[in-house]
Amino acid sequence: MIRKKMLFFILTLFFFIIPLTVLLLQSISAPWRFHTGQGIDWGWQGYSTLFQNPQLWEATFISIGIGFAVLFINVAIGLFTGKALTSYAYRGKAWLEALLLSPILIPSLAIAMGLHLFMIRVGLADTIWGVMLIHLVPTVPYSTKIFHNSYQQIGKAMMEQPHILGAGFWTQVFTVELPLLRPAIRSVTFLTIVISLSQYAITAIIGGGRVLTLPLVFFPFLENANTSIMAAFSIWFALIPVFMYIIIEALMMFLPYSRLPWRNHR
């Protein structure tokens, strides 16, 4: 047990703490070259250049809004789809599960190119609604699989107990299933938000450049050789999923059977 803990701490140190520390130090220092023989010049030039970009805040708020919308749709679709896959037995169930996971196997760019013409016809191209819908393509398969596995772990018998005791459908969902599905909701939250925020190609195709998200602002910085600006933008980009995760975690505290601090205070 001690060896496993030590291995976990060592892996965390080398693959998370040290790279993150280097990135933080790089974001508050000027670009440094070893061969010049000069010391490190500390400063906030990277962040000042980043916040001088007039499109940064607009792209940040739009990305957060799209991320939350995609997350809630994913939870709704994944919750009921996963429950249906667990609760019912029928012919072709294995084929249906494979079909639901097929968007992962097909490149999202190919799907976006195919859906672009359809969205133009229905008036969703170059709109935030079209971007939200296209972001469901790479995220819904993961959400469905996560909720499906979670419902299998809970068991069909547990799901039948509230119904036997007279609970209605929505009462069962909010008082029994959602509290038991907290780990699945946490996994879906972080996975969905990170995937949605990182979409560049499909956002540019469906959004037509009019729906401004952080990747569209971030990619022009790749032409800049200033590593401090890139590090500062990476830190800013990484803080957004953490911020959104904290909000979702706070909302889950209002689910039944949650240990709310003000309820437990004596």
C-alpha positions in Angstrom: 0.0 0.0 0.0 2.8 2.4 0.9 4.6 1.6 -2.4 1.5 2.4 -4.4 1.1 5.7 -2.6 4.8 6.5 -3.2 4.4 5.6 -6.9 1.3 7.8 -7.1 3.1 10.8 -5.6 6.2 10.3 -7.8 4.0 10.1 -11.0 2.0 13.1 -9.8 5.2 15.1 -9.2 6.8 14.3 -12.6 3.7 14.5 -14.8 1.7 17.2 -13.1 3.4 19.3 -10.5 6.7 19.9 -12.2 5.3 20.7 -15.7 2.7 23.0 -14.1 5.4 24.8 -12.1 7.6 25.3 -15.1 4.6 26.6 -17.1 3.7 29.1 -14.3 7.4 30.3 -14.1 7.5 30.6 -17.8 4.4 32.8 -17.9 5.9 35.3 -15.5 9.3 35.6 -17.1 10.6 36.9 -20.4 11.7 34.4 -23.0 15.1 33.0 -21.9 17.8 31.3 -23.9 20.6 29.3 -22.2 23.3 30.2 -24.7 23.0 34.0 -24.1 24.4 33.7 -20.6 21.9 36.2 -19.3 19.7 35.6 -16.2 16.0 35.2 -16.1 14.0 38.4 -16.4 10.9 38.2 -14.3 7.8 40.2 -15.3 4.2 40.2 -16.3 4.7 40.9 -20.0 3.0 37.7 -21.1 -0.2 38.4 -19.1 -0.2 42.1 -20.0 0.0 41.2 -23.7 -2.7 38.6 -23.3 -5.2 40.9 -21.5 -4.6 43.6 -24.1 -6.2 41.4 -26.7 -9.7 43.0 -27.1 -11.2 39.6 -28.1 -10.1 37.7 -25.0 -13.0 38.4 -22.7 -15.6 38.0 -25.4 -14.1 34.6 -26.4 -13.9 33.5 -22.8 -17.5 34.3 -22.0 -18.8 32.7 -25.2 -16.6 29.6 -24.6 -18.0 29.3 -21.0 -21.6 29.7 -22.2 -21.1 27.0 -24.9 -19.3 24.7 -22.5 -22.2 24.9 -19.9 -24.8 24.4 -22.6 -23.0 21.4 -24.1 -22.5 19.9 -20.6 -26.2 20.1 -19.6 -27.3 18.6 -22.9 -24.7 15.8 -22.5 -25.9 15.1 -19.0 -29.5 14.9 -20.2 -28.8 12.7 -23.2 -26.2 10.5 -21.4 -28.4 10.0 -18.3 -31.5 8.8 -20.1 -29.6 6.9 -22.8 -27.4 5.1 -20.3 -30.5 4.2 -18.2 -32.3 2.9 -21.2 -29.3 0.7 -22.3 -29.1 -0.7 -18.8 -32.8 -1.2 -18.1 -34.1 -2.8 -21.3 -33.0 -5.9 -23.2 -33.8 -6.2 -26.9 -32.3 -7.5 -30.1 -29.5 -5.5 -31.6 -28.6 -3.9 -28.3 -24.9 -4.4 -28.9 -25.2 -2.9 -32.4 -27.0 0.1 -30.9 -24.2 0.6 -28.3 -21.6 0.5 -31.1 -23.6 3.0 -33.2 -23.7 5.4 -30.2 -20.0 5.2 -29.9 -19.3 5.5 -33.7 -18.7 9.3 -33.6 -15.6 8.6 -31.7 -14.3 6.4 -34.5 -15.2 8.9 -37.3 -13.1 12.1 -37.5 -15.1 15.1 -36.2 -13.8 17.2 -39.1 -15.4 14.8 -41.6 -18.7 14.9 -39.7 -18.6 18.7 -39.5 -18.0 19.0 -43.2 -21.0 16.8 -43.9 -23.3 18.7 -41.4 -22.2 22.1 -42.6 -24.5 22.1 -45.7 -27.4 20.8 -43.6 -26.9 23.6 -41.0 -26.8 26.2 -43.8 -30.1 24.9 -45.0 -31.8 25.1 -41.6 -30.2 28.4 -40.7 -27.8 27.1 -37.9 -24.6 27.9 -39.7 -22.5 30.8 -38.3 -24.6 30.7 -35.1 -23.8 29.8 -31.5 -26.6 27.2 -31.6 -24.9 25.4 -34.5 -21.6 25.4 -32.6 -23.3 23.9 -29.6 -24.9 21.1 -31.7 -21.6 20.3 -33.4 -19.8 20.1 -30.0 -22.2 17.3 -29.1 -20.7 15.0 -31.7 -17.3 14.4 -29.9 -18.8 14.6 -26.4 -22.1 12.6 -26.3 -20.5 9.2 -26.9 -18.3 9.6 -23.9 -21.2 10.8 -21.7 -23.4 7.9 -22.8 -20.7 5.4 -22.1 -19.9 6.9 -18.6 -23.6 6.9 -17.5 -24.2 3.5 -19.0 -21.4 2.0 -16.9 -22.6 3.9 -13.8 -26.1 2.6 -14.1 -24.7 -0.9 -14.5 -22.7 -0.5 -11.3 -25.8 0.8 -9.5 -27.8 -2.2 -10.7 -31.3 -2.7 -12.1 -32.7 -3.8 -8.7 -31.7 -0.6 -7.1 -33.5 1.3 -9.8 -36.7 -0.7 -9.3 -36.9 0.0 -5.5 -38.2 3.6 -5.8 -40.8 2.6 -8.3 -42.0 -0.2 -6.0 -42.3 2.3 -3.1 -44.4 4.6 -5.3 -41.9 7.3 -6.4 -42.7 9.0 -9.7 -40.3 9.2 -12.6 -38.8 12.6 -11.9 -38.8 12.0 -8.1 -36.8 8.9 -8.7 -34.4 10.8 -11.0 -33.7 13.7 -8.6 -33.8 11.9 -5.3 -32.3 8.6 -6.1 -30.4 8.5 -9.4 -28.6 11.8 -9.5 -27.2 11.5 -6.0 -25.9 8.1 -6.8 -24.5 9.3 -10.1 -22.3 12.1 -8.7 -19.0 10.4 -9.7 -20.4 10.0 -13.3 -21.5 13.6 -13.4 -18.0 14.8 -12.2 -16.4 12.7 -15.0 -18.7 13.9 -17.6 -18.3 17.5 -16.5 -14.6 17.6 -16.8 -14.4 15.5 -20.0 -17.2 17.5 -21.8 -15.8 20.9 -20.8 -12.3 20.1 -21.9 -13.3 18.6 -25.2 -15.7 21.5 -26.0 -13.2 24.2 -25.1 -10.5 22.6 -27.2 -12.5 22.4 -30.5 -11.0 24.6 -33.2 -11.6 23.1 -36.6 -15.3 22.2 -36.2 -16.0 25.5 -34.4 -14.4 27.4 -37.3 -16.3 25.5 -39.9 -19.8 25.6 -38.3 -19.3 29.0 -36.7 -17.8 30.5 -39.8 -15.5 32.7 -37.7 -18.4 34.6 -36.3 -18.7 32.6 -33.1 -15.5 33.6 -31.3 -14.2 31.0 -28.9 -10.9 30.7 -27.1 -9.2 28.3 -29.6 -9.9 30.8 -32.4 -8.1 33.5 -30.3 -5.4 31.1 -29.2 -4.2 29.8 -32.6 -3.0 33.1 -33.9 -0.6 33.2 -30.9 1.1 30.1 -32.2 2.8 32.3 -34.8 4.4 34.2 -32.0 7.7 32.9 -30.7 7.2 34.5 -27.3 7.0 31.6 -24.9 5.8 33.7 -22.0 2.7 34.8 -23.9 2.0 31.2 -24.9 2.5 30.0 -21.3 0.2 32.8 -20.0 -2.5 31.9 -22.4 -2.2 28.2 -21.5 -2.6 29.1 -17.8 -5.7 31.1 -18.6 -7.1 28.3 -20.8 -6.5 25.8 -18.0 -8.2 27.9 -15.3 -11.5 28.0 -17.2 -12.4 24.2 -16.8 -11.4 24.4 -13.2 -13.7 27.4 -12.7 -16.6 25.6 -14.4 -16.0 22.4 -12.5 -16.2 24.3 -9.2 -19.6 25.8 -10.2 -20.9 22.3 -11.1 -19.6 20.9 -7.8 -21.4 23.7 -6.0 -24.6 23.0 -7.8 -24.3 19.3 -6.9 -24.3 20.2 -3.2 -28.0 21.0 -3.6 -28.8 17.4 -4.6 -30.7 15.3 -2.0 -28.5 13.6 0.7 -25.7 16.1 0.2 -23.6 17.2 3.1 -24.2 20.9 3.0 -22.0 22.9 5.4 -24.8 25.0 6.7 -26.9 21.9 7.4 -24.2 20.2 9.4 -23.2 23.2 11.4 -23.9 23.0 15.1 
